[in-house]
Amino acid sequence: MNQVIDWLTNKAAPVMKKFVTKPWIATIAESMQKIIPFILAGSLIFLYNVFRSYIPVLPDLSNLSNFTFGMLGIIVAYLIASEAMENLKHPQYLQMAGLTAIAVFFITVNPVINKKGLFIAEFNRFGATGLLVGMLTGLLVALVFHLWSKLHLLEESSIPDFVVGWINTIIPILINVALFSTIVFVNKLDPFELINLIFSPLQNFGQTLPGFLLLSLIPTFLYTLGISSWSFNAVSTPIFMAGITANIAAVAAGKPATNIATSEVMFTTALITMGGMGATLTLNILMLFAKSTRLKAIGRICLIPSIFNINEPIMFSTPVVMTPILMIPMWINAITGPLVIWVVMRLHWLNIPAKMIQIGQIPAPFSSVMITEDLRAVIWYVVLFIIYLLTWYPFFRVYDRQLVKQEGKQNN
């Protein structure tokens, strides 16, 4: 085990950290993080609609969701193109690349412009349905700007700098618009259908049990190495968004929700991520009874954040990160929690969420009941609480003893 941990510490972690800081990878990860406010804004409206279902006289605020969460595709297209220019050191193209990505995204929704000049397109393509298309649109637009910048056209000429700047901006804009116009309007290809076809194996795998377990385990594993789980959002967010969008549509059509791999299941219910990723709430509670004075003090300080499913304080102050004896139970929890939830939802012992609410700081089991709309969530909260507690306990005891010995030596 020591050899494995040594390899993780000295080999794997540095390589992974270097990989996620590469410009193109960092661009996707940063963009996924920056769209969170729009997702949360939409989540607030879905949360409001829960109350509205019981109090029908409340006003309809659907448009607030339509123009926040419902704009995710076009927003991420802009963000990725502009973030890429910043990470690739092309500040002169930062805004123009983002705006070009918006123009190109309008092309990719495959609109119909009738004789009266009306622009007709499927509205849902602008939202979560268009997330993957927005990501790829932003990346391709950014790639064209990046490659063009390498030509350094007219930079050594006697032409005024502002004219050179115009030329070197206009040409990549035209290339992007012409390229996508040819694909959509000339060749009659629908980018949404094409991209969904290409990525459907990934989307489908994410909704299987092995895929669901990996969506939990991989970011938890990275987190224990000190690598932000946000770097994995480029993979998980499109899968989660497609899953909850399909659940909402299914329920609206009178059919049952079937997709378990959603952010609502993984995070908002706080059953899998009880206290935060890796289910650290029970660790925090155990720390309150630690014999180590340091561990007990940290447990008291971190308890309130843990109740609200915020575990950065406990992860980095205990620390769990890069502490082998505490990393292992986190990995175990990242498997057992999703496994239990998958089984009980597939057996219809707990409702599958069909509302898009991604406010992960609602304490459980209140959030568990609210998201699943099922009182049985309390039972499964208690079951998982016990499982997590039993998982953490032996590892915690060993770590507590180690710290007590260290504190004794320091006092001597």
Solvent accessible surface area in square Angstrom, and as a share of the most:
residue,aa,sasa,rsa
1,M,136,0.61
2,N,132,0.67
3,Q,160,0.71
4,V,77,0.44
5,I,15,0.08
6,D,79,0.41
7,W,140,0.49
8,L,8,0.04
9,T,56,0.32
10,N,86,0.44
11,K,124,0.53
12,A,7,0.06
13,A,4,0.03
14,P,65,0.41
15,V,101,0.58
16,M,55,0.25
17,K,93,0.39
18,K,143,0.60
19,F,107,0.45
20,V,31,0.18
21,T,96,0.56
22,K,98,0.42
23,P,53,0.33
24,W,76,0.27
25,I,53,0.27
26,A,13,0.10
27,T,0,0.00
28,I,27,0.14
29,A,12,0.09
30,E,61,0.27
31,S,0,0.00
32,M,1,0.00
33,Q,84,0.37
34,K,103,0.43
35,I,0,0.00
36,I,43,0.22
37,P,84,0.53
38,F,80,0.33
39,I,3,0.01
40,L,62,0.31
41,A,35,0.27
42,G,0,0.00
43,S,0,0.00
44,L,101,0.50
45,I,17,0.09
46,F,36,0.15
47,L,31,0.15
48,Y,46,0.18
49,N,42,0.22
50,V,14,0.08
51,F,111,0.46
52,R,74,0.27
53,S,77,0.49
54,Y,169,0.64
55,I,82,0.42
56,P,101,0.64
57,V,133,0.77
58,L,53,0.26
59,P,86,0.54
60,D,87,0.45
61,L,55,0.27
62,S,46,0.30
63,N,100,0.51
64,L,98,0.49
65,S,13,0.08
66,N,52,0.27
67,F,120,0.50
68,T,30,0.17
69,F,20,0.08
70,G,12,0.11
71,M,34,0.15
72,L,0,0.00
73,G,0,0.00
74,I,20,0.10
75,I,31,0.15
76,V,0,0.00
77,A,0,0.00
78,Y,65,0.25
79,L,28,0.14
80,I,0,0.00
81,A,0,0.00
82,S,9,0.06
83,E,12,0.05
84,A,0,0.00
85,M,0,0.00
86,E,95,0.42
87,N,35,0.18
88,L,24,0.12
89,K,162,0.69
90,H,24,0.11
91,P,98,0.62
92,Q,113,0.50
93,Y,9,0.03
94,L,52,0.26
95,Q,122,0.54
96,M,69,0.31
97,A,0,0.00
98,G,0,0.00
99,L,92,0.46
100,T,6,0.03
101,A,0,0.00
102,I,49,0.25
103,A,46,0.36
104,V,0,0.00
105,F,0,0.00
106,F,76,0.32
107,I,19,0.10
108,T,1,0.00
109,V,2,0.01
110,N,58,0.30
111,P,13,0.08
112,V,92,0.53
113,I,113,0.57
114,N,54,0.27
115,K,215,0.91
116,K,177,0.75
117,G,53,0.51
118,L,102,0.51
119,F,93,0.39
120,I,91,0.46
121,A,34,0.27
122,E,99,0.44
123,F,93,0.39
124,N,86,0.44
125,R,26,0.09
126,F,19,0.08
127,G,4,0.04
128,A,11,0.09
129,T,49,0.28
130,G,0,0.00
131,L,1,0.01
132,L,19,0.09
133,V,1,0.00
134,G,0,0.00
135,M,13,0.06
136,L,46,0.23
137,T,2,0.01
138,G,0,0.00
139,L,35,0.17
140,L,80,0.40
141,V,0,0.00
142,A,0,0.00
143,L,71,0.35
144,V,23,0.14
145,F,0,0.00
146,H,28,0.13
147,L,95,0.47
148,W,37,0.13
149,S,13,0.08
150,K,120,0.51
151,L,111,0.55
152,H,111,0.49
153,L,66,0.33
154,L,58,0.29
155,E,95,0.43
156,E,170,0.76
157,S,49,0.31
158,S,117,0.75
159,I,62,0.31
160,P,71,0.45
161,D,126,0.65
162,F,120,0.50
163,V,41,0.24
164,V,14,0.08
165,G,35,0.33
166,W,156,0.55
167,I,49,0.25
168,N,13,0.07
169,T,21,0.12
170,I,89,0.45
171,I,50,0.25
172,P,0,0.00
173,I,47,0.24
174,L,107,0.53
175,I,72,0.37
176,N,0,0.00
177,V,47,0.27
178,A,58,0.45
179,L,80,0.40
180,F,12,0.05
181,S,28,0.18
182,T,60,0.35
183,I,52,0.26
184,V,3,0.02
185,F,82,0.34
186,V,106,0.61
187,N,84,0.43
188,K,161,0.68
189,L,86,0.43
190,D,23,0.12
191,P,11,0.07
192,F,3,0.01
193,E,118,0.53
194,L,81,0.40
195,I,21,0.11
196,N,68,0.35
197,L,128,0.64
198,I,105,0.53
199,F,53,0.22
200,S,37,0.24
201,P,85,0.54
202,L,74,0.37
203,Q,36,0.16
204,N,96,0.49
205,F,92,0.38
206,G,2,0.02
207,Q,34,0.15
208,T,54,0.31
209,L,52,0.26
210,P,74,0.47
211,G,2,0.02
212,F,0,0.00
213,L,36,0.18
214,L,73,0.36
215,L,10,0.05
216,S,7,0.05
217,L,46,0.23
218,I,61,0.31
219,P,7,0.05
220,T,2,0.01
221,F,48,0.20
222,L,21,0.10
223,Y,19,0.07
224,T,0,0.00
225,L,0,0.00
226,G,27,0.26
227,I,6,0.03
228,S,57,0.37
229,S,25,0.16
230,W,97,0.34
231,S,20,0.13
232,F,27,0.11
233,N,22,0.11
234,A,23,0.18
235,V,60,0.34
236,S,7,0.05
237,T,16,0.09
238,P,8,0.05
239,I,4,0.02
240,F,11,0.04
241,M,3,0.01
242,A,41,0.32
243,G,2,0.02
244,I,0,0.00
245,T,42,0.25
246,A,47,0.36
247,N,1,0.00
248,I,49,0.25
249,A,60,0.47
250,A,24,0.19
251,V,75,0.43
252,A,89,0.69
253,A,72,0.56
254,G,71,0.68
255,K,132,0.56
256,P,103,0.65
257,A,16,0.12
258,T,76,0.44
259,N,27,0.14
260,I,0,0.00
261,A,0,0.00
262,T,0,0.00
263,S,13,0.08
264,E,0,0.00
265,V,1,0.01
266,M,3,0.01
267,F,66,0.28
268,T,1,0.00
269,T,1,0.01
270,A,0,0.00
271,L,1,0.00
272,I,6,0.03
273,T,9,0.05
274,M,2,0.01
275,G,0,0.00
276,G,4,0.04
277,M,27,0.12
278,G,4,0.04
279,A,1,0.01
280,T,0,0.00
281,L,16,0.08
282,T,1,0.00
283,L,1,0.01
284,N,0,0.00
285,I,48,0.25
286,L,20,0.10
287,M,0,0.00
288,L,45,0.22
289,F,156,0.65
290,A,2,0.01
291,K,155,0.66
292,S,0,0.00
293,T,103,0.60
294,R,102,0.37
295,L,1,0.00
296,K,63,0.27
297,A,47,0.36
298,I,19,0.10
299,G,0,0.00
300,R,159,0.58
301,I,130,0.66
302,C,3,0.02
303,L,45,0.23
304,I,108,0.55
305,P,34,0.22
306,S,0,0.00
307,I,66,0.34
308,F,85,0.35
309,N,19,0.10
310,I,69,0.35
311,N,6,0.03
312,E,92,0.41
313,P,49,0.31
314,I,1,0.00
315,M,0,0.00
316,F,113,0.47
317,S,43,0.28
318,T,0,0.00
319,P,45,0.28
320,V,0,0.00
321,V,18,0.11
322,M,59,0.26
323,T,19,0.11
324,P,48,0.30
325,I,40,0.20
326,L,0,0.00
327,M,1,0.00
328,I,34,0.17
329,P,0,0.00
330,M,0,0.00
331,W,45,0.16
332,I,63,0.32
333,N,1,0.00
334,A,3,0.02
335,I,67,0.34
336,T,38,0.22
337,G,0,0.00
338,P,0,0.00
339,L,70,0.35
340,V,31,0.18
341,I,1,0.00
342,W,27,0.09
343,V,64,0.37
344,V,4,0.02
345,M,2,0.01
346,R,96,0.35
347,L,88,0.44
348,H,144,0.64
349,W,122,0.43
350,L,1,0.01
351,N,63,0.32
352,I,25,0.13
353,P,1,0.01
354,A,20,0.16
355,K,49,0.21
356,M,0,0.00
357,I,0,0.00
358,Q,24,0.11
359,I,30,0.15
360,G,15,0.14
361,Q,84,0.37
362,I,33,0.17
363,P,29,0.18
364,A,18,0.14
365,P,35,0.22
366,F,151,0.63
367,S,0,0.00
368,S,0,0.00
369,V,37,0.21
370,M,39,0.17
371,I,3,0.01
372,T,3,0.02
373,E,91,0.41
374,D,13,0.07
375,L,142,0.71
376,R,94,0.34
377,A,0,0.00
378,V,59,0.34
379,I,103,0.52
380,W,45,0.16
381,Y,29,0.11
382,V,75,0.43
383,V,51,0.29
384,L,0,0.00
385,F,49,0.21
386,I,86,0.44
387,I,51,0.26
388,Y,0,0.00
389,L,51,0.25
390,L,120,0.60
391,T,21,0.12
392,W,0,0.00
393,Y,94,0.36
394,P,69,0.43
395,F,45,0.19
396,F,8,0.03
397,R,72,0.26
398,V,61,0.35
399,Y,16,0.06
400,D,6,0.03
401,R,132,0.48
402,Q,80,0.36
403,L,14,0.07
404,V,58,0.34
405,K,140,0.59
406,Q,95,0.42
407,E,34,0.15
408,G,29,0.28
409,K,156,0.66
410,Q,146,0.65
411,N,129,0.66
412,N,164,0.84
